[in-house]
Structures are given as structure tokens and as C-alpha cells.
Amino acid sequence: MKKKYPVDYGILLTVLILVSIGVIMVFSASSASAEYMYNDAYYFLKRQLLWVILGFFAMVFMMNFDYTILKKLAGPLLIISIGLLIAVLIPGIGVERYNATRWIGVGSFTIQPSELAKYALIIYLAKYFDKHPDYAKSFKKGVMPVLGLAGLLFGLIMLQPNFSTAGIIFIVAVIILFVAGAKLSFMGALFGAGIGAAIVVFSSFKYIRERVFTFLNPWQDIQKSGYQIVQSLYALGSGGLFGVGLGGSRQKLMYLPMPYNDFIFSIIGEELGLVGTVTILLMFLYLILRGLRVAAKAPDMFGCLLATGITSLIGVQTLINVAVVTSSMPPTGVSLPFISYGGTSTVIMMAGVGILLNISRSANLDRS
């Protein structure tokens, strides 16, 4: 029987702080919109609190759930994820919002299958390379299966369409392949494949081209295509060093669309200033470093790749969200982990942290 250590309290405390900040900022960023749309300033807050509570229980459960059992669930989880991604595209089942069909309705709530697909892929690839550790060094048995599986999920998610999530899945799959031991020459080939896929997507989807052109010059059309990113920059610029104060944002007053979701970091910058945004980014950096440390100290290949995938997912998603709101990359819909408003993403992301904490219990770490 493996020796069990205490969980990594650095990871646990950091996530709990980030989630708490998220609840506060969701209320601050959404109260005006909620009052206008639902005549209830607490509408989004109440829903987010419910999801956070569910996410907390999911995290605690996975924290005490032997992560090695996930090997047996890898195949079924992947099949379920693919089935749900297909179901989203069926008229009458998929729920359309903001010109995209990414959700399945469950009563008054919705679930987003692509969030489950991220973790299903991570678990499956971790199992695959744990069972066949030498396959990562083979183009045929390592690179091609990863490309095929990630490409399948990429294609299904692009049909929604959701380029950002599809791209994140591809990036995380490549990171897992690299950590599993793939040759640098293979990584170069994957990089080329990624560039090729980006060119195909750019040529095939009009909305992608529009977002790229908007990124290159958002000020060219500040009333239409560049409106959201310009308002985001206004919010960040207005915050200065210490911000205008919690609850004092002006951009959330129907100027910045979706201020409580993809662009919540802009409201944080406006209300808490540079100090607030840098503090949050440092917390994410600390979380990522602790996660990679757990991966390095994991007792087996499966735990190492699983921790790597979960930590990479958090890091890549955070990087893309911050890059978008600061106009450092073309605008795309990616939530800020643990902070943005969202049901499926909050619960599944916290469950993922529970898996990471579970792995840390089997890793001989210095917990100082």
C-alpha cells in the first residue's frame, strides 16, 4: 500500500483564494447587468455560489478518490465526451447563444461538453503513455494517435464553433506528448501541423478572420468589431496603480459586454488596479509551479502526465484569457480559471484540482 502524505496545501489554499476572489468579482462585475436583465442584482452571484459549492464538493471528492482508478474510466469518459460533443450539434439538443452552439440544456441550467472533453483527453493520454511509455518516441504509435484524437475533438468543437477551446485542447495534448518523451523533431512536425491547421481555420471561418483583423487594429472600428477590446483597454487603463475601488467600475455599467465572464480580468484591473492584477497573476504562477512540482514528484507516469495535463490546462487557459483582455492576441472566448462566471467550467476545473491534490498525496514533497 502506497504511503499517503498530506495534500499540497499551497495548491489548495491558492485555489480557494482564487475562487473566493472570483465570487466577489463576479458579483461586482455582474450586479448592474443582472439588475437590468433580471431585475435582481444578485442573479449571477447566487448561481455562481451554487456552482462553487458543487465545485468544492467535487474537489474534496476527487482529492480523496484514488487517481489511479481513473485509468479504468479513461475510455468511457472519452466516449461520453465525444458523444456529448456530437449531441451539441443536433438541433433541439444543443443550446445556441451568442451565435454559437456549445451547450446542452438541463432544466434551467446548461452544461458545456467541451469542458469535460478537456479532462477526458488528458486522462486518456496519461493512461495511453503510462501503458506504453516507449510510444512517445515513435511517430506512428505516439504522435499520430495524439494528432488523430486531438484532431477529432478539435474538429467537433470547431463545428460549434469554438476555436479557443479547440486550440487549448490541441496545445495541452502536445504538452503531454512532449513530457511523455517525444523527440524534438516530432515537436517541430507538430508545430508545423498547428500552423497548417491555423491557416486552414483562418481561411475557412469568416469570424476568425474578423477577429484577427480586429486584433491588428481594434481602433479602426471601435463601435462594432473593435468595441469589446477597446472597452477592455479602457477598463484596464482606468484602474491605474491601485484601481478605482471594489465595486467602482464604470465599464461594467453596460459598456463592456460580458464583464463577469471572459473579460472579468478587465474589471479586476479597473477596480483593483495594477496591484490587484499582478497579485492574481502571481497566484496563478505559484499554482502552476506547485502543480508542475507535483507532476515531477508523482510516483508513476500516469500521475506525472495527469498532473502535467491539469496544470498545463490551467496555465494555458489563464495565459490566453489575459492575452485577450490586454489585446495581446486576437479576441476569443476563454474564461479565467476559478474567477470567471460559469457553471460547467467552475465545477470541472475544481474537480481537476482535486485530482491534482490527490496525486500530491502520493508524492513525496517538501510541504513547507
C-alpha positions in Angstrom: 0.0 0.0 0.0 1.4 3.4 -1.0 2.2 5.8 1.7 -0.2 8.8 1.8 1.1 12.3 2.5 -0.9 15.4 3.3 -2.2 17.3 0.3 -0.3 20.2 -1.1 -1.7 22.9 1.0 -0.1 25.6 -1.2 -2.3 24.4 -4.1 -5.4 24.0 -2.0 -5.1 27.5 -0.4 -4.3 29.2 -3.6 -7.3 27.8 -5.4 -9.6 28.6 -2.5 -8.4 32.2 -2.5 -8.8 32.5 -6.3 -12.3 31.1 -6.1 -13.2 33.5 -3.3 -11.9 36.4 -5.4 -13.9 35.1 -8.3 -17.2 35.1 -6.3 -16.6 38.7 -5.1 -15.6 39.9 -8.6 -18.5 38.1 -10.3 -20.9 40.0 -8.1 -19.1 43.3 -8.6 -18.9 42.8 -12.3 -22.4 41.4 -12.8 -24.7 43.3 -10.5 -25.6 46.1 -12.9 -26.2 43.7 -15.8 -28.2 41.4 -13.5 -30.4 44.2 -12.3 -31.0 45.3 -15.9 -31.7 41.9 -17.4 -33.4 40.0 -14.5 -34.4 42.8 -12.0 -32.2 41.0 -9.5 -28.7 42.3 -8.8 -27.8 39.0 -7.1 -28.9 36.8 -10.0 -25.4 35.8 -11.2 -23.9 35.8 -7.7 -26.5 33.2 -6.5 -25.8 30.9 -9.5 -22.1 31.3 -9.1 -22.2 30.4 -5.4 -24.2 27.3 -6.2 -21.6 26.2 -8.8 -18.7 27.0 -6.4 -20.3 24.9 -3.7 -20.8 22.0 -6.1 -17.2 22.5 -7.3 -15.9 22.4 -3.7 -17.6 19.1 -3.1 -16.3 17.8 -6.4 -12.8 18.9 -5.4 -13.0 17.3 -2.0 -14.3 14.0 -3.5 -11.6 13.8 -6.2 -9.0 14.7 -3.5 -9.9 11.6 -1.7 -10.5 9.4 -4.8 -7.6 7.2 -5.8 -6.5 8.8 -9.1 -5.2 5.5 -10.4 -8.8 4.4 -10.7 -9.2 7.0 -13.5 -7.3 4.6 -15.7 -10.3 2.4 -15.9 -12.6 5.3 -16.6 -10.4 6.9 -19.3 -12.0 5.1 -22.2 -15.7 5.6 -21.1 -15.1 9.3 -20.3 -13.6 9.9 -23.7 -16.5 8.1 -25.5 -19.1 10.1 -23.4 -17.3 13.4 -24.2 -17.3 12.6 -27.9 -21.0 11.6 -27.7 -21.9 14.9 -25.9 -19.9 17.0 -28.5 -21.9 15.3 -31.3 -25.1 15.8 -29.3 -24.4 19.6 -29.1 -24.6 19.8 -32.8 -28.0 18.1 -33.1 -30.9 20.7 -33.5 -33.2 20.6 -30.4 -30.4 19.3 -28.1 -27.7 22.0 -28.5 -28.4 25.4 -27.0 -27.4 28.4 -29.1 -26.0 31.5 -27.5 -24.0 34.4 -29.0 -24.1 32.8 -32.5 -22.5 29.5 -31.2 -24.0 26.2 -30.1 -21.8 25.0 -27.3 -24.2 24.0 -24.5 -26.7 21.2 -23.7 -29.7 22.4 -21.7 -30.5 20.6 -18.4 -33.6 22.3 -16.9 -32.8 25.9 -16.2 -29.1 25.2 -16.4 -26.7 24.3 -19.2 -23.6 22.1 -19.4 -20.7 22.7 -21.8 -19.4 19.3 -23.0 -16.1 20.8 -24.3 -15.1 21.4 -20.7 -15.4 17.7 -19.9 -13.6 16.8 -23.2 -10.5 18.7 -22.0 -10.1 16.4 -19.0 -11.2 13.3 -20.8 -8.4 13.8 -23.3 -5.9 14.5 -20.5 -6.8 11.3 -18.6 -6.8 9.2 -21.7 -3.4 10.4 -23.0 -2.0 9.9 -19.5 -3.2 6.3 -19.5 -2.0 5.7 -23.0 1.6 6.7 -22.4 1.6 5.2 -19.0 0.7 1.8 -20.5 3.0 2.3 -23.5 5.9 4.5 -22.2 8.0 4.0 -25.4 5.3 5.1 -27.8 6.1 8.8 -27.3 9.4 8.2 -29.1 7.5 6.7 -32.1 5.9 8.9 -34.7 3.5 6.2 -35.8 2.5 5.0 -32.3 2.9 8.3 -30.4 2.4 11.4 -32.5 -0.2 10.0 -34.9 -2.6 8.8 -32.2 -2.3 12.1 -30.3 -2.9 14.0 -33.6 -5.8 11.9 -34.5 -7.6 12.0 -31.2 -6.9 15.7 -30.5 -7.8 16.4 -34.2 -11.2 14.7 -33.7 -12.0 16.7 -30.7 -10.7 19.8 -32.4 -13.0 19.3 -35.4 -16.1 18.6 -33.3 -15.5 21.7 -31.2 -14.8 23.9 -34.2 -18.2 23.0 -35.6 -19.8 24.7 -32.6 -17.8 26.9 -33.4 -15.3 27.4 -30.5 -11.8 27.9 -31.8 -10.3 28.9 -28.4 -11.3 25.7 -26.6 -10.3 23.6 -29.7 -6.9 25.3 -29.7 -6.4 24.7 -25.9 -7.1 21.0 -26.3 -4.5 20.7 -29.1 -1.9 22.6 -27.1 -2.4 20.6 -23.9 -2.2 17.3 -25.9 1.1 18.4 -27.4 2.5 19.3 -23.9 1.6 15.9 -22.6 3.2 14.2 -25.6 6.4 16.3 -25.0 6.6 15.4 -21.3 5.9 11.7 -22.2 9.3 11.8 -24.1 8.6 12.8 -27.7 11.6 13.8 -29.8 12.2 17.4 -30.5 11.9 16.7 -34.3 8.4 15.4 -33.6 7.5 18.6 -31.8 8.7 20.5 -34.8 6.4 18.5 -37.0 3.5 19.1 -34.6 4.3 22.8 -34.6 4.1 22.8 -38.4 0.8 20.9 -38.2 -0.5 23.5 -35.8 0.5 26.3 -38.2 -1.2 24.5 -41.1 -4.4 24.0 -39.1 -4.4 27.7 -38.1 -4.1 28.6 -41.8 -7.0 26.3 -42.7 -9.1 27.7 -39.9 -8.3 31.3 -40.9 -9.3 30.5 -44.5 -12.5 28.6 -43.6 -14.1 30.7 -40.9 -15.0 34.3 -41.5 -15.4 35.2 -37.8 -11.8 34.1 -37.2 -10.5 36.4 -39.9 -12.6 39.2 -38.5 -11.1 38.7 -35.0 -7.6 38.6 -36.4 -8.1 41.9 -38.3 -9.7 43.4 -35.2 -6.7 42.4 -33.1 -4.3 44.1 -35.6 -6.2 47.4 -35.3 -9.1 47.4 -32.8 -9.3 51.2 -33.0 -10.3 51.1 -36.7 -13.9 50.2 -35.8 -14.5 51.0 -32.1 -18.3 50.9 -32.5 -18.5 47.4 -33.9 -15.8 44.8 -34.3 -13.3 46.5 -32.0 -15.8 47.6 -29.4 -15.2 44.9 -26.8 -11.4 45.0 -26.8 -11.4 48.8 -26.8 -13.7 48.9 -23.8 -11.5 46.3 -22.1 -8.4 48.5 -22.6 -10.4 51.5 -21.2 -11.1 49.5 -18.1 -7.5 48.4 -17.6 -6.2 51.9 -18.2 -8.7 53.5 -15.9 -7.5 51.3 -13.0 -4.1 52.8 -12.7 -1.9 51.5 -9.9 -4.4 50.8 -7.2 -7.8 50.9 -9.1 -10.9 52.9 -8.6 -12.1 50.7 -5.7 -14.1 47.5 -5.4 -17.5 48.0 -7.0 -16.4 51.3 -8.6 -16.0 50.1 -12.2 -17.7 52.3 -14.8 -17.1 49.9 -17.7 -19.3 47.2 -16.2 -22.2 49.7 -16.5 -23.3 48.3 -19.9 -20.2 49.4 -21.6 -18.1 46.3 -21.6 -20.0 43.2 -22.8 -19.9 40.1 -20.6 -17.8 41.8 -17.8 -18.4 38.9 -15.4 -17.2 36.2 -17.8 -14.4 36.3 -20.4 -13.5 39.9 -19.6 -13.6 39.8 -15.8 -9.9 40.4 -15.6 -10.5 43.9 -17.2 -12.9 44.7 -14.3 -10.3 43.5 -11.8 -7.8 45.8 -13.4 -10.2 48.7 -13.2 -11.3 48.2 -9.7 -8.1 46.8 -8.1 -5.6 48.3 -10.4 -2.2 47.0 -11.5 -1.5 45.8 -7.9 -4.6 43.6 -8.0 -4.0 42.1 -11.4 -0.3 41.4 -10.7 -1.2 39.8 -7.4 -3.7 37.5 -9.2 -1.2 36.6 -11.9 1.5 35.8 -9.3 -1.0 33.5 -7.6 -1.6 31.7 -10.9 2.1 31.4 -11.4 2.6 30.0 -7.9 -0.2 27.5 -8.6 1.3 26.4 -11.9 4.8 26.0 -10.3 3.3 23.9 -7.5 1.4 21.8 -10.0 4.5 21.1 -12.1 6.3 20.2 -8.9 3.6 17.6 -8.1 4.0 16.2 -11.6 7.8 15.9 -11.2 7.4 14.1 -7.9 4.5 11.9 -8.9 5.1 8.2 -8.1 4.2 6.9 -11.6 4.0 8.0 -15.2 0.2 8.2 -15.1 0.2 10.6 -12.2 3.0 12.7 -13.8 1.2 13.1 -17.1 -2.1 13.7 -15.4 -0.7 16.4 -13.2 1.1 17.9 -16.2 -2.1 18.0 -18.2 -4.2 19.6 -15.5 -1.6 22.2 -14.6 -1.0 23.0 -18.3 -4.7 23.4 -18.9 -4.9 26.0 -16.1 -1.8 27.8 -17.3 -2.7 27.9 -21.0 -6.2 29.0 -20.3 -5.1 31.7 -17.9 -2.4 32.9 -20.4 -4.9 33.1 -23.3 -7.6 34.9 -21.2 -5.1 37.6 -20.0 -3.6 37.9 -23.5 -7.1 38.6 -25.0 -8.2 41.2 -22.5 -4.9 43.1 -22.9 -5.1 42.9 -26.7 -2.0 40.8 -26.9 -3.7 38.2 -29.1 -6.9 38.1 -31.2 -10.1 38.1 -29.2 -11.6 34.7 -28.3 -13.9 33.3 -25.7 -11.8 31.8 -22.9 -12.8 32.1 -19.2 -10.3 32.9 -16.5 -10.0 29.7 -14.4 -11.7 29.9 -10.9 -12.6 33.5 -11.4 -14.9 33.9 -14.4 -18.6 33.3 -14.1 -19.5 29.8 -15.4 -21.1 26.6 -14.2 -19.5 23.6 -16.0 -16.1 25.2 -16.2 -16.1 26.0 -12.4 -17.2 22.6 -11.3 -14.9 20.6 -13.6 -11.9 22.8 -13.1 -12.2 22.4 -9.3 -12.7 18.7 -9.7 -9.4 18.7 -11.8 -7.7 20.5 -8.9 -9.0 17.7 -6.7 -7.2 15.2 -8.9 -4.0 17.2 -8.7 -4.3 17.3 -4.9 -4.9 13.6 -4.9 -1.7 13.0 -6.8 0.1 15.3 -4.4 -0.9 12.9 -1.6 1.2 10.2 -3.2 4.2 12.5 -4.0 7.0 13.0 -1.5 7.0 16.8 -1.5 8.5 19.3 0.8 5.3 21.0 2.0 6.9 24.0 3.7 
